[in-house]
Amino acid sequence: MLFLFVILLFSSCTRTLGYGVLFWSSEDPQIPSGTVLRVYIRSNINRVWVAGVPREFRTDETTINRFEVPIAHLELVGSRRRAAERAEVFAPYALMYAETLQDRLPIRENPDNVSRLVYRLREGEVIKILNPVAGQVVIGASGEPLPGQWFRVLTQDGTVGYCFSYRLRLFEHAGGPMVMVRHEQHEIEDPYLDRILSRIWSPESYGVMINSRRINLEELSQHWHFDPGQDTGTARIRTRDVDLTFPHTHIRPTGTRTWRFEGTSLQMNLRSENVLVVQFNEPGGILRTLTFVALPSRVENIIQQETSRREAQFRNIFRHGPVFTSSNFGTLTVQENGRFTWTGNMLLIPQVVPASALGSGTIENRLFLSTPMTQHYSGAFTMHFDGIGGARFPVNFMYTLDAHGLRIEHAPQTSMDGFTVARRASSPLIIYFFRTERPGVTDAFDFSDTFNLFDSVEDTAQDFLP
C-alpha cells in the first residue's frame, strides 16, 4: 500500500484517465465485479490501476477513497457512458465465477480442445467467467458430446483464454472474501506431463506410415488415439481393437517420466520426446501395452496432404487422356470426376476382371510402389468396377505415362503388401493404351498385340520396361 499512499499524498488532483469496468471483485474495499470505476493512474511497474471507490461502497466518510486494482482485473474503457455500456454487456456474467474440479484442467487459446494451451488450472483454483462463446463440440469418452459450454475466462494472475465448463463448478460472488472449500494443492511443476497433455498421441502405425510416406487413409481417417482426458477427467484409448475409458481424479508421478491415473489400472511412460507407452489391465486382468507417437502435423493436415497427392496423380492421368485405346483390350475413358468406363475388355474376363463386373467404376490412387517397382512404374491405382446391386470389384494396376499413352500392369493380390505393390506377378500382364484425343480414334499399332494374355510374358515384357 506504500505505492498508493505516495500517489495519494502527492497527486490528490491527479487527472482522471477515464472509466473502466471491474472484472474481478475486490475484497477490500468490497466491490463486486461489473462495477464502473473511475481510474486515476496506471502503474506498469506495480502492475496496478489506482481507481476511485464509488460512494456506495465506502463504509464511512473517513475511509480512503482510492484503491489498487491489478491491471488484469479491470478494463479501461474511456468515458463514463462507454464504461456503463460495457458494464451492461458484462452484467449477465458479472458475478459468475468458477472453481475447477480437476487438476491440470486446461485453458486454451481458442474454444477448441486441441487449441494451444495458455494456462493449466489446479484443482480448486477459482477463475472469473467473462462470457460464453461458441466453440468446438467436446466429445466425451463415450463418443457423445459432453454437457457444458465454452467460456472466455480470466485467471487471478491475469491470463485470458477459453475453458469448457464440464469440469467447472459455477457460482456467484458479489464481493469480499470468497467463501468456499479450498482443496489441498497436490500439483507440482511437471514439464514432461505438460508436454504429454499438450500433444495429440496417435498409434505407432501412424508414425510408420508418415515416415515411409505411404499413407493409408482408411486407417488414418479413423482418428485412433490416446487421450489422457485433461478436458474431461476420463482417459480414452481407441485403436483398431481397443476402445476403453478410464475415469480418473488425478495423474500422479510414479517415477522418472512415468505416471498413473488414480482410480484406474492405466499407467503411462514417456519413452522419448515423441513416444509414449501406456499400460492397462484388459477385462480379465491381462496387462496390455500400447505405443503411441506425437505426429509432426495434425491428422487432419496429413489426410489433406495425402488426399491432394492422390488427386494430383489422378488429374495427371486425366489430362494425359482422357481416352486411351488398345486394339486387344478396348477403350478406357477417364472422367474428370474420378469415374471411368472400359469397353472391349473381354479378354480380361474372368482372370483379371470378374465376370459380374460392369464396364464402369471409379479410379482411386490409393496404392504405393516398393522401391524396386519405382524403377519401372511411376504409380499405382485401384479400379473399383461397378457391379450389380451396388457391388464393387477392386482390381489393382501399376502405371506409367509417356508421350504416346498409358502403360498398365496388373498387380494381383500376391503382389501386394497391404497398400504397397511389392513385387511383380510371376506372369505379368502388361497393357499399352495409346492416348486418343477423340473417342473412337485409335492408333495403327498397339504394343499390347505382342503380349499373350494367358501365357508368361516375362521376357517380352522386359523388352518394354525402361
C-alpha positions, 0 to 999 in steps of 0.5 A: 500500500506504500505505492498508493499512499505516495500517489495519494499524498502527492497527486490528490488532483491527479487527472482522471484517465477515464472509466473502466469496468471491474472484472474481478471483485475486490475484497477490500474495499468490497466491490463486486465485479461489473462495477464502473470505476473511475481510474486515476493512474496506471502503474506498469511497474506495480502492475496496478490501476489506482481507481476511485471507490464509488460512494456506495461502497465506502463504509464511512466518510473517513475511509480512503477513497482510492484503491489498487486494482491489478491491471488484469482485473479491470478494463479501461474503457474511456468515458463514463457512458462507454464504461456503463455500456460495457458494464451492461454487456458484462452484467449477465456474467458479472458475478459468475465465477468458477472453481475447477474440479480437476487438476491440470484442467486446461485453458486454451487459446481458442474454444477448441480442445486441441487449441494451444494451451495458455494456462493449466488450472489446479484443482480448486483454483477459482477463475472469473467467467467473462462470457460464453462463446461458441466453440468446438463440440467436446466429445466425451469418452463415450463418443457423445458430446459432453454437457457444458459450454465454452467460456472466455475466462480470466485467471487471478494472475491475469491470463485470458483464454477459453475453458469448457465448463464440464469440469467447472463448478459455477457460482456467484460472488458479489464481493469480499472474501470468497467463501468456499472449500479450498482443496489441498494443492497436490500439483507440482511443476511437471514439464514432461506431463505438460508436454504429454497433455499438450500433444495429440498421441496417435498409434505407432502405425501412424508414425510408420506410415508418415515416415515411409510416406505411404499413407493409408487413409482408411486407417488414418481417417479413423482418428485412433488415439490416446487421450489422457482426458485433461478436458474431461477427467476420463482417459480414452484409448481407441485403436483398431481393437481397443476402445476403453475409458478410464475415469480418473481424479488425478495423474500422479508421478510414479517415477522418472517420466512415468505416471498413473491415473488414480482410480484406474489400472492405466499407467503411462511412460514417456519413452522419448520426446515423441513416444509414449507407452501406456499400460492397462489391465484388459477385462480379465486382468491381462496387462496390455501395452500400447505405443503411441507417437506425437505426429509432426502435423495434425491428422487432419493436415496429413489426410489433406496432404495425402488426399491432394497427392492422390488427386494430383496423380489422378488429374495427371492421368486425366489430362494425359487422356482422357481416352486411351485405346488398345486394339486387344483390350478396348477403350478406357475413358477417364472422367474428370470426376474420378469415374471411368468406363472400359469397353472391349475388355473381354479378354480380361474376363474372368482372370483379371476382371470378374465376370459380374463386373460392369464396364464402369467404376471409379479410379482411386490412387490409393496404392504405393510402389516398393522401391524396386517397382519405382524403377519401372512404374511411376504409380499405382491405382485401384479400379473399383468396377461397378457391379450389380446391386451396388457391388464393387470389384477392386482390381489393382494396376501399376502405371506409367505415362509417356508421350504416346499413352498409358502403360498398365500392369496388373498387380494381383493380390500376391503382389501386394503388401497391404497398400504397397505393390511389392513385387511383380506377378510371376506372369505379368500382364502388361497393357499399352493404351495409346492416348486418343484425343477423340473417342473412337480414334485409335492408333495403327499399332498397339504394343499390347498385340505382342503380349499373350494374355494367358501365357508368361510374358516375362521376357517380352515384357522386359523388352518394354520396361525402361 
